[in-house]
Amino acid sequence: MGAWGPFPELRVLSWCYNFAIVRKLLALCGSVVGISLASAVPGISAPNIAGLWDAKIVANQLEIPFRFEIDQTGNQVQGFFFEGDRKIGSSSGSFAGVHLILEYDILDTTLEITFLGDQFAGTYRLNRPGAQPLEIRARRFVPVPADATAAPRISGSWEMRRIPQEVKTPSDRQTWNLFLRQSGAEVSGSILRVDGDTGFLIGRWQHGRLVLSHFAGQGPLLFEGKLNGDGTLTIALNRSANYVAVRKSEARAKGVPDPPDPSRYTSVKDPSVPFRFRFPGLDGKIVSNTDAQFKGKVVLLAIGGSWCPNCQDEAPFLVDLYKEFHAQGLEIVGLMFEADANPALTRPRVQTFIRRYGIPYPMLLAGTTDDINQKIPQLVNFGAYPTTIYLGRDGRVRSVHAGFASQATGDEYVRLKGEVRGLVQRLLAENPQAGGAASRGL
C-alpha cells in the first residue's frame, strides 16, 4: 500500500500552504501577542509550546483531526504523533522564534509550523520528488465535556462492504473486517483489509453520528458512520467511498461473503520446489537462499518497505519472534521494496527502519514496488505489503500470509500472533527429510 495509507481514495490532493501569509499575520499581530519571527535572542526565553494539541490535517479538502504532542526544553523540541498509546517522535529539528521544523526519519517527512499564541499552522510533506505539502493547523488541547446523551452501542466485530453502486473493480467487492470498542460516547477501532489495517481510529458519537479519524504521520482517514434502524451501519470514508457494515454474527445470514483469508490470498506456482531469493544487503553483499546460514533452517521472508505503515507494525513482532526462536533454528530475512530505485535514497531509509526497531536479521534491498513480480516470480497473486513467506527446513514454502493485523485490531492481533508462533514451532519441529509434513497455512 502507498505511504499515505491502504486506500486508493486516500491519495492526497496537492495543497500548498503559503507561510508568507502567516508571517505577515504575525508581523501585524506581534505587538499584541508579544512574539517575534526573528530567531531566538540570547537571554529571551523561547515561547512555551509544550503539551497536547488538537490538530487537523487537510487531505482531499477534508479536515482530519488528530492528537499531537510537543515536548520542549528551551529551544530543544520534539513532536509526537500517536498510534494508539504508541508515540512516533521526530528524529531531529530546529526551533527559532515561533518557527518550528521537525524531521521524521522513519516516515521520511518534514513538519514546518509557525506559532501564534495558542495556535499553530504550517505544512507537512513527504520528502519525495513531486510530493506536495499538506496544510496542518492546531490549537491547544481542551478536554471535551462528557456527553450526557446515551450513545448507541456498537462495540464488537463487524464486516463491511462497499455499496453496490460504487463497485468498479474486483477489490471493491471484498469484505473488510471492522473492529469497534466503546466507552460511553468515546469509540476506537480499526478497519482490517487483506493488506493490513488502518491503524487506530479514534473519535466519538457526535449529534447522532459516529465520527472517527486516524493520522499518525501517515494514512489520513476520516470515518463517519450512522446506525440504521435494521442494526446496520452506513459508513463513509473520507466522504468519497461508502460502505454498509453488519455485525459479524449476522453477516452470513444477510448475504455478506467471508472476508479474504490472508493465509490463502497469495500462493506460489510450485510448492514442491525450494523458494529462491538473491538480493544485496545494505553492504552490497549478495544474500541468497543457498547460503550456508539458511541450510536446514526455518526461514521467514518478510516482504515490505520502509514506507509501509503495516510493515512498521509488523517489525517489532518479527524481532520478538527472532529473539525467541533463533537459537532453535529460525532465520528471518527482510526483502525491502522501496518507492524509488536510487540506493542513495533507499539505503538511509532502510537503515533508519533497522535502527528504530532494533532489527537483528538481514535486510535486503530487493527492488522497487513496481518490479516485485519480476524479482519474486514464484509468487502468485501478490497484493499486500507486508507479505510474509514461511519456509520449512527443506527450503519449500509452507505458508504465505498477506498483510498484518496490528494492535489496533485488538483480539485479532493477539490471535494472529498466537497462530504465527504456533506455525513457527511446528516448522521448527519438522524433520527436513519429511517433505513438508507441517500444516500449510496458519
Phi, psi and omega in degrees: 000163186284167185294340181262010174132174188274358187250131177302326183287356180268003179302128189280143175283137178304130183214111184255122181259131187266109180292338180301325179296316180296318181297319178296320180297315181293324179298323179287326187264352187305319182293336182277314186266351174076033178232163183225152176275351180293159177299157182304134182264132179307135179092348179252126183294142174291148178299146181279111180244006183291152176121189181272146180228138171272108187248163175221138172247141183260114179226133183053037180065016177251142173270115183249113184284150174202162180265138180226146180229141177240130175250128188226134168229098186064236177269002177271118188228141172228138181246143186234130163272164180239131169242089191066233178274349182278133178263140176246103189265154176292151182265336178196173179170181178214147181225117180222126182065249178238014183251126183238131174239126179236135177252139177239095184299319184293334178261348184058049184225164178227133176249125176236121183222154177234135185264141174225093184063235181265030176222158169217160179211152180173210183226156175227126185223148172277131184276064178230149178304131177086350180287132180262144181288154175253144177288140178221141178208160185200163171222163181307142179296133175230122180303140179277127179301145179298137180272119182285344181289134179295127181267143176302145181270117183229015179299149174125192182259133180232164171233137187231144179223150179293145181295145187305325183297338184258001182286119181234333181230163178305324181294334178294340182272354183287146175271138178247153173270140177233124180245127182233139175233146189218142171222102186064234178274348182280135183224141171225164180173195181197152173256131181244115172260178179294336181265009178125182186249173184278354193081185185288123169266126184234137177173210186196169170286131179225111177053047176083002178241144175267117182240115178237158178209163177215131166199115179234042184092346177213161171064055178296126184216131174247124182245121178234126184228157177220133179276124182270166182298332180272009177088358177274165176248131169265127188233137172240130176254120182052026177056023180230350179221129188242140186223161170238132180244140175234153178298142185303324181293342182250358190298313183293320180296332180264013173082014179273121181289161180300147170296157176302144178274114182300334182276356178232005184289317179244142181224189177237154184295319181218098182290354182274353180248154179299149179273132187254140170213147182201101185215158179281146171276184181295337179271002180089348181286134181285133175242132184221163181296342181272358179296150184300329184294343181257353183296124179072013181255156167277128186237129172255122176259113183260101179278123182199201179194151181294340182277349194268115181301317182288335173294324177291327175293322184284329188306312180300325178293318179295322177298315178298319180298316180298315182295326182285323191242359183300318181295340179268358176118017179265132171240145175234139178228127176270127176253103188265121176249110188264172186283340178220169189262000184279110181301331180296336178264318186286323183299313178298325179294317179292322177299320177297318178302315181297315181295317185299319185256004177059046187284121183265354184256165184294139174241120187253145177272092189277337181147203178253167180295343182279341187240024183296322180294329177285320184283331178233073187289348181284344181281148176238128177064046173292135182201020184207137167248121001277161166229132184245128181253129182253118180253135175285179182296343178269004177085000181264156184286128175256332180198152171230126183241124180270139175073183177206131178269113184279183179300337180297338181273000174067241184298330180295323176297315179296316180298315181298316179299319179296320181290322178294316179300319179297319179295316179299317179297320178294320180292323178294330180277352185285139173283122182300342178271358185279350175075029173091049180283345182292155180298134177271126182098164180279000000 
